[in-house]
């Protein structure tokens, strides 16, 4: 029945325009179509996310997000000099200069999928604090007072700073032949995808950093299960409810107060079995 009315409306509009609808009426219809498209695609609520690159690009501005080919990216810094270069196949590199600032960025997806398997290869790493699968979960139905309402998660692959020294241990588990340990820490009134907030950080840390020059996999479902087995609530990782960003998931390079210039590079892809 919906298709019948849609077809009837389309025919009526065509006849009306053939009888002499004006350019202004056509523009009005185009505007209505744009509104309908925005309603069907909530990502348009974040204006920055609508930018699309169809060739290799380098981002240097303080904050940029969008898509390159089929992949989403985020690039954020609060000062200093760091750039993110990306290609359509998921290849990326981050270059930074030493200084007193923080940077995080890399390619991935604009939402977290519990069934996603992330393929990766790291070619260079001259001292990033974290080379990590990084993302967010958010549940607006939970009380503001519960830090589990908003979760920032890290599945570390390489690191120079050990986050376990500030976290509460959860459990040790195996995933794709790698031993990981889970930790939980809390951030109080810090920047997030939902304004300044208090939220949990969930960590999965391998027993040793992963090597350069080799293909690897992160089976995300194993980490979600391990966090849940540790007794931690898993908020929704696929929504547009937060105020500033969707619940993205990226292979990120993070540096804070880097003592020297450096670079990290590699490639990320969706390795989920089809």
N, C-alpha and C positions, 0 to 999 in steps of 0.2 A: 504493500500500500504506500509506503514511503517513496519507493521508486516511481510509482504511478504519479504521485503529486509532484515529485521532483521533475519528471519528464514533462508533465503538463505545464509546470511553471516555466521550464526552459523554452518550450514551444511558444508559449504566450509572450515571453520576453522577446524572442526572435521576431515574431510577427509585429510586435509593437515597435521594435527598432527599425524594421523594414518600412514601417509606415512613417518613420521620421523622428526617431529619438535623437536627441541632441548630444553633442560632445560632452556637455556638462552631465547629462544623465549617465553616459558611459563611464565618466570619471567617478560618479557616485557609486555605480555598481562595482567598479574596481576597488573602491575604498571598502565597500561592504565585504567583498571577497577577501580582502586583506585582513579585516577584523576576524572573519570566520577562520582563516588560516591560523591566525595567532591563537585563537581559542583552541584549535585542534592541536597546536604545537606549543606547549607551555614554555619551551626553552626560549621562545621569543620574548618572554617577560624579562629576561636578562639581555639587554641590548648588546652587550659585548660579545655574547655567545653566537650572535648571528653572523659575525664576520667569518668568511670562508676563504681559505687559500688553496689554490689549485696547482701550486708549484713550490719548489724549495724556498723557504723564507727564513729570515733572522729577525728575532724580536729583541729590542733593546729598551723599550719604554718601561716605566716602573711597574705597570700592571696591565697584562693583556691576556685575553682568553679567546677561544674560538675553535675552529676546526681546520685541519689541514688534511685534505682528502677525506677519508672515513674516520680519522682519529680526532679526538678533542685534545686541547692542550691548555695548560695554565702556566703563567709566568708572573711571579710576584717578587718584589724586593722593596725594602724600606729605605734604600739608599745605595750608595756605592755603584759599582759597574759590573754587571753580569748580563750575558746575552744567551738566548736560546735559539739555536738553529735546528730546523726540521726539514725533512723531506717527506714525500707522499707515501713512501714505503715504511714509515715508522722510524727511520734513522734519525738520530738527534745528537746534539752536542751542546753542552753548557760550558761557557768560558766565564771565569770570574777574575777580578782583581782583588788583591788584598785590601782589607779595610774593616771598619767597624759597622757592619750592616748584616742583614739577614736576606737570604734568597732561597726560594723553592720554585721548581718548575720542571715540566716535562710533558710528554705526550701520553695519551691513553683514551679514556672514554668519559662521557659526561654523566655517567651513572655507574654504580657498583652492581655487579651481577654475581650472586652467590655461586652460580654454576660456571663462571668464567674461568678458563685456564689461560694464564698470561705467558706468552713466550717472550724470551728476552736474550740479548747478548750484550755484554759490556766490553768495549774495546779499550777504553782509557779511563783512568781514575787517578788523578794526582793529588788526592787528599780531600775529597768531599766528606762532610760530616756524616751524611747519609746518602746511600744509593738504595732506593726503596720503592716498593709498591706503596702508594700513599693515597688515602681517600677519606671520605666522611660518611657518616650515617646520621640521620636526623628524624626524630619522631615528635611532631608538634602536638600530639595528643597527650604526651607525658607532662607531668608538672615541671614548671620552670626550675623548681628547687632540686630536681633530680639530675645530677651530672650525666647520667646515662642517656638523657634525652638527646644529647649531641655527642658524637664520638668521632675523634680523629684517629685513624689507624695507620700503622706502619708495619709492613712486612719487609724487614731489613734484608739486604743482600750484601752490602758492604758498608763499613762505617769506620770513623775515627773517634767518635764520641760514643760511649757505652751508656745507653738509656736505662739499663737495668739497675744502675746505682741509685736512680731516683724512683724506681717502680716497685710495686708489690708483685711477687712471683705468683704465677698461676699454675702452669703445668708444663711438662716436657712432652713432645710428641714427634712423630716422624711424618714427613710429607715429601713425596718424590725422592725418597732416599736421603733426605736431609733432616738432621735433628734440629728442632726449634724449641725454644722456651718462650712462654708467654709472660708478659708483664703488663701491669696497669698503673698509670700515673694520672694525676689530675692537673688541669690548668685552670687557674682562677682569674676570671675577668680578663681574658685575652682575645685577640682578633680571631674570628672564625668565619665560617660560611653564613652564620646567622648573627651578624653584628658582634659586639663584644660580649663574651659569655663565659660561664664556667662549664667545663666539659671534661670528659675522660679522654685519655689516650690509651689505646690498646696497641701492644707491641708483640710481634713475633720476631725473635732474634735467633739466627742460626748459630750452631756451635762454633762455626768459623766463617769468615767472609768468603763469598763465592768468587771463583776465579775469573780473570779476564779472558776474553777470546774464546769462550765456549758458550754454546746455546744452552739455555736453561728453561725451566718451567716453574710457575707458581700455581698450585692448585688451590684457588681461593677458598673453595668449600672446606678444605681441611683446616684452614685457619679460622674461619667462622665457627666451625664446630669446636675447635680447641678453646676459643674465647668463651663460647657458651659453656663448655665443660668446666672452665675455670670459674663459672658462676656469674659471668658478666652478661648483661642484657645487650642484645644486638638490635640497634634501631634500624629503621628502613634506610637502605642504601640506594634506593632508586626513586627519587622524588624531586619535585621542584618547590618544596614548601619553604625552604630557608629563604632568608631575606636577600642574601648577597650572591649566592652561588648554588647551583644544583649539587647533588651528592656525587661529585666526580670521583674517578679512580684513575690515577696516572702513575707511570714509572718516573719517579721524581729524583732530581738531584737537589740536595739541600746543603747549604753552607751558612754558617753564622760566625761573624767576626773572623773571616779567613785571614790567616797570618801572611799569606803569599798568593800570587797569581796561580791559577790552576785551570784544569779542564777535565771533563768527564763526558764520555760519549758511548753510544751503543745503538741498539735497535729494539723496538717493542712491537709485538703483534698478537693477535687473538689466536690462541692455539687450542681453543675449545673444540673437542671432537664434534664433528658434524653428523 
